[in-house]
């Protein structure tokens, strides 16, 4: 792995040497070294192991002490954390994320080490936050594709990994993107979140309108896949609901033109069957 092209161009302006061997308390090989004035020593961190970080930090600290150089550790993506940046700050070593041209220019110009490294830490935290948000949305979509849940239940399910405010904000984003919807309500009025393609089971705490809506959807699906017309007894047994509930739902669907009576049973109307196939 090598430095980004933009970083190489910036360093090249300082007229130094690449893969430079330098003598300090021992002989080190630096990614880049310029005699200056002032001298500039750069090491590139591309390994994720702690050992690689400490080796580069010791190398730069030693070169800084002997040569009074501006010591800069350029870190490739995902090779350093905020604790590592703090250790480098304690050793008066700049840490710059590869690709952060502005922060590299600040380090080369001799800006305060603490300020440069705070900017690096902010960049790391921002990246971590974006990654966490993406992971949170992915988990929410996975959960809501299997069962409908209130926002409170979603927060409880994900509290092991995310703060409640993160779960809430990512759920709102998914709603704005129309990836999840309020599919119904509980008897206490809480919204039930779900996906457009989700098929959800009956819950004991559903509001009456939501129960009717869910039962109607289940009946449409059941009648649609049946190989023969189903009567209200067949439907009530298969869905585990009382017969009068199945009868009332069938009457409502018939008024809407979704189902029609055929003999002693019910079947989908042609237009409903066509729409179901398209969906």
GIKA-V542060 format. One record per backbone hydrogen bond with DSSP energy under -0.5 kcal/mol. NH is the residue of the N-H (numbers start at 0). CO is the residue of the C=O. If there is no record, write none. Layout:
nh = <NH:NH>
co = <CO:CO>
This chain:
nh = <7:8:9:10:11:12:13:14:15:16:18:19:21:21:23:23:27:29:29:30:31:32:33:39:40:41:42:44:44:45:51:52:53:54:55:56:57:58:59:60:61:62:63:64:65:66:67:69:70:71:71:72:73:73:74:74:75:75:78:84:85:86:87:88:89:90:91:92:93:95:97:99:100:103:104:105:106:107:108:109:110:115:116:117:118:119:120:121:122:123:124:125:126:127:128:129:130:131:132:133:134:135:136:137:138:139:140:141:142:143:144:145:145:146:148:153:154:155:156:157:158:158:160:161:165:166:167:168:169:170:171:172:173:174:175:176:177:178:179:180:182:182:183:185:186:188:191:192:192:193:194:197:199:205:206:210:211:212:213:214:215:216:217:218:219:220:221:222:223:224:225:229:234:235:236:237:238:239:240:244:245:246:247:248:249:250:251:252:253:254:255:256:256:257:258:259:261:264:265:266:268:272:273:274:275:276:277:278>
co = <3:4:5:6:7:8:10:11:10:32:30:29:19:27:21:25:21:19:27:41:41:16:39:33:69:31:71:42:73:43:48:48:49:50:51:52:53:54:55:56:57:58:59:60:61:62:63:38:68:40:69:93:42:71:72:95:44:73:75:80:81:82:83:84:85:86:88:87:70:72:74:96:98:99:100:101:102:103:104:106:105:111:112:113:114:115:116:117:118:119:120:121:122:123:124:125:126:127:128:129:130:131:132:133:134:135:136:137:138:139:140:141:142:142:192:149:150:151:152:153:154:155:157:157:162:162:163:164:165:166:167:168:169:170:171:172:174:173:173:193:180:191:191:189:204:185:183:148:190:180:143:194:197:202:184:206:207:208:209:210:211:212:213:214:215:216:217:218:219:220:221:265:230:231:232:233:234:235:235:241:241:242:243:244:245:246:247:248:249:250:251:252:253:252:252:266:264:261:229:259:257:268:269:270:271:272:273:274>
